[in-house]
Amino acid sequence: MLKRNSTRQAKSHKKKGSPATSKESVTEASLDKQSVKVTLYVRPDQIIGIETIQLQERKRTGIRPDKSALVQEALDLLISKYEPHH
């Protein structure tokens, strides 16, 4: 039974990825903080765009940003564009 649990933990850990740096840990922590899972439909070119950004950032910094973090950043930019200014 113990081996089975550790296998589950390893799979779970592998799925999330082990943090390479403290910067990546902060990103993962911010995703867990009051995030809500939703289903959205996006175009294939948008997926390619996100994956391209991930690859470019990994080459530049050594850290591959999480897709959810990138989408959250894009949503923040879109929301700020449409926010009424005081």
Contact map, one row per residue, 1 for C-alpha under 8 A:
11111000000000000000000000000000000000000000000000000000000000000000000000000000000000
11111100000000000000000000000000000000000000000000000000000000000000000000000000000000
11111110000000000000000000000000000000000000000000000000000000000000000000000000000000
11111111000000000000000000000000000000000000000000000000000000000000000000000000000000
11111111100000000000000000000000000000000000000000000000000000000000000000000000000000
01111111110000000000000000000000000000000000000000000000000000000000000000000000000000
00111111111000000000000000000000000000000000000000000000000000000000000000000000000000
00011111111100000000000000000000000000000000000000000000000000000000000000000000000000
00001111111110000000000000000000000000000000000000000000000000000000000000000000000000
00000111111111000000000000000000000000000000000000000000000000000000000000000000000000
00000011111111100000000000000000000000000000000000000000000000000000000000000000000000
00000001111111110000000000000000000000000000000000000000000000000000000000000000000000
00000000111111111100000000000000000000000000000000000000000000000000000000000000000000
00000000011111111100000000000000000000000000000000000000000000000000000000000000000000
00000000001111111000000000000000000000000000000000000000000000000000000000000000000000
00000000000111111100000000000000000000000000000000000000000000000000000000000000000000
00000000000011111110000000000000000000000000000000000000000000000000000000000000000000
00000000000011011111000000000000000000000000000000000000000000000000000000000000000000
00000000000000001111110110000000000000000000000000000000000000000000000000000000000000
00000000000000000111110110000000000000000000000000000000000000100000000000000000000000
00000000000000000011111110000000000000000000000000000000000000100000000000000000000000
00000000000000000011111111000000000000000000000000000000000000000000000000000000000000
00000000000000000000111111100000000000000000000000000000000000000000000000000000000000
00000000000000000011111111110000000000000000000000000000000000101000000000000000000000
00000000000000000011111111111000000000000000000000000000000000000000000000000000000000
00000000000000000000011111111100000000000000000000000000000000000000000000000000000000
00000000000000000000001111111110000000000000000000000000000000001100100000000000000000
00000000000000000000000111111111000000000000000000000000000000000100000000000000000000
00000000000000000000000011111111100000000000000000000000000000000000000000000000000000
00000000000000000000000001111111100000000000000000000000000000000000000000000000000000
00000000000000000000000000111111111000000000000000000000000000000001100000000000000000
00000000000000000000000000011111111000000000000000000000000000000000000000000000000000
00000000000000000000000000001111111000000000000000000000000000000000000000000000000000
00000000000000000000000000000011111100000000000000000000000000000000000000000000000000
00000000000000000000000000000011111110000000000000000000000000000000000000000000000000
00000000000000000000000000000000011111000000000000000000000000000000000000000000000000
00000000000000000000000000000000001111100000000000000000000000000000000000000000000000
00000000000000000000000000000000000111110000000000000000000000000000000000000000000000
00000000000000000000000000000000000011111000000000000000000000000000000000000000000000
00000000000000000000000000000000000001111100000000000000000000000000000000000000000000
00000000000000000000000000000000000000111110000000000000000000000000000000000000000000
00000000000000000000000000000000000000011111011000000000000000000000000000000000000000
00000000000000000000000000000000000000001111111000000000000000000000000000000000000000
00000000000000000000000000000000000000000111111100000000000000000000000000000000000000
00000000000000000000000000000000000000000011111110000000000000000000000000000000000000
00000000000000000000000000000000000000000111111111000000000000000000000000000000000000
00000000000000000000000000000000000000000111111111100000000000000000000000000000000000
00000000000000000000000000000000000000000001111111110000000000000000000000000000000000
00000000000000000000000000000000000000000000111111111000000000000000000000000000000000
00000000000000000000000000000000000000000000011111111100000000000010010000000000000000
00000000000000000000000000000000000000000000001111111110000000000010000000000000000000
00000000000000000000000000000000000000000000000111111111000000000000000000000000000000
00000000000000000000000000000000000000000000000011111111100000000000000000000000000000
00000000000000000000000000000000000000000000000001111111110000011110000000000000000000
00000000000000000000000000000000000000000000000000111111111000010000000000000000000000
00000000000000000000000000000000000000000000000000011111111100000000000000000000000000
00000000000000000000000000000000000000000000000000001111111111111000000000000000000000
00000000000000000000000000000000000000000000000000000111111111111000000000000000000000
00000000000000000000000000000000000000000000000000000011111111100000000000000000000000
00000000000000000000000000000000000000000000000000000001111111000000000000000000000000
00000000000000000000000000000000000000000000000000000000111111100000000000000000000000
00000000000000000000000000000000000000000000000000000000111111110000000000000000000000
00000000000000000001100100000000000000000000000000000000111011111000000000000000000000
00000000000000000000000000000000000000000000000000000110110001111100000000000000000000
00000000000000000000000100100000000000000000000000000100110000111110110000000000000000
00000000000000000000000000110000000000000000000000000100000000011111110000000000000000
00000000000000000000000000000000000000000000000001100100000000001111111000000000000000
00000000000000000000000000000010000000000000000000000000000000000111111100000000000000
00000000000000000000000000100010000000000000000000000000000000001111111110000000000000
00000000000000000000000000000000000000000000000001000000000000001111111111000000000000
00000000000000000000000000000000000000000000000000000000000000000011111111100000000000
00000000000000000000000000000000000000000000000000000000000000000001111111110000000000
00000000000000000000000000000000000000000000000000000000000000000000111111111000000000
00000000000000000000000000000000000000000000000000000000000000000000011111111100000000
00000000000000000000000000000000000000000000000000000000000000000000001111111110000000
00000000000000000000000000000000000000000000000000000000000000000000000111111111000000
00000000000000000000000000000000000000000000000000000000000000000000000011111111100000
00000000000000000000000000000000000000000000000000000000000000000000000001111111110000
00000000000000000000000000000000000000000000000000000000000000000000000000111111111000
00000000000000000000000000000000000000000000000000000000000000000000000000011111111000
00000000000000000000000000000000000000000000000000000000000000000000000000001111111000
00000000000000000000000000000000000000000000000000000000000000000000000000000111111100
00000000000000000000000000000000000000000000000000000000000000000000000000000011111110
00000000000000000000000000000000000000000000000000000000000000000000000000000000011111
00000000000000000000000000000000000000000000000000000000000000000000000000000000001111
00000000000000000000000000000000000000000000000000000000000000000000000000000000000111
